[in-house]
């Protein structure tokens, strides 16, 4: 696999991980007990930490991308292994 393909796959996985991790650990001002600014939405986060989110997403993305590239090179799981529409016949 070319290194440019690996970078593209990594970036796609990083973005997906970042969006999946967004809601975890977020608390509103009511949950934390802080005062809200007038006009602020009730659902606005009080403890959003984008750097922490980016670092956690980076770590998860490195692991997932490594597994993806290794599977691509070594063929651990192929399309035949996940073929749910035409299962193999029963062997007795």
For each residue, the residues with C-beta under 8 A, 3 or more apart:
1: 5 6 69 72 73
2: 5 6
3: 6 7
4: 7 8
5: 1 2 8 9
6: 1 2 3 9 10 65 69
7: 3 4 10 11
8: 4 5 11 12
9: 5 6 12 13 65 68 69
10: 6 7 13 14 61 62 65
11: 7 8 14 15
12: 8 9 15 16
13: 9 10 16 17 61 64 65 68
14: 10 11 17 18 57 58 61
15: 11 12 18 19
16: 12 13 19 20
17: 13 14 20 21 56 57 60 61 64
18: 14 15 21 22 53 54 57
19: 15 16 22
20: 16 17
21: 17 18 24 53 56 57 60
22: 18 19 26 53
23: 26
24: 21
25: 47
26: 22 23 45 47 48
27: 31 32 45 46 47
28: 31 32 42 43 44 45 46
29: 32 33 34 35 36 40 44 46
30: 33 36 42
31: 27 28 46
32: 27 28 29 46 47
33: 29 30
34: 29 46
35: 29
36: 29 30 40 42 44
37: 40
38:
39:
40: 29 36 37 44
41: 44
42: 28 30 36
43: 28
44: 28 29 36 40 41
45: 26 27 28 48
46: 27 28 29 31 32 34
47: 25 26 27 32
48: 26 45
49: 52 53
50: 53 54
51: 54 55
52: 49 55 56
53: 18 21 22 49 50 56 57
54: 18 50 51 57 58
55: 51 52 58 59
56: 17 21 52 53 59 60
57: 14 17 18 21 53 54 60 61
58: 14 54 55 61 62
59: 55 56 62 63
60: 17 21 56 57 63 64
61: 10 13 14 17 57 58 64 65
62: 10 58 59 65 66
63: 59 60 66 67
64: 13 17 60 61 67 68
65: 6 9 10 13 61 62 68 69
66: 62 63 69 70
67: 63 64 70 71
68: 9 13 64 65 71 72
69: 1 6 9 65 66 72 73
70: 66 67 73 74 76
71: 67 68 74 75 76 77
72: 1 68 69 75
73: 1 69 70
74: 70 71
75: 71 72 78
76: 70 71
77: 71 81 82
78: 75 81 82
79: 82 83
80: 83
81: 77 78
82: 77 78 79
83: 79 80 86 87
84: 87
85:
86: 83
87: 83 84
88: 91
89:
90:
91: 88
92:
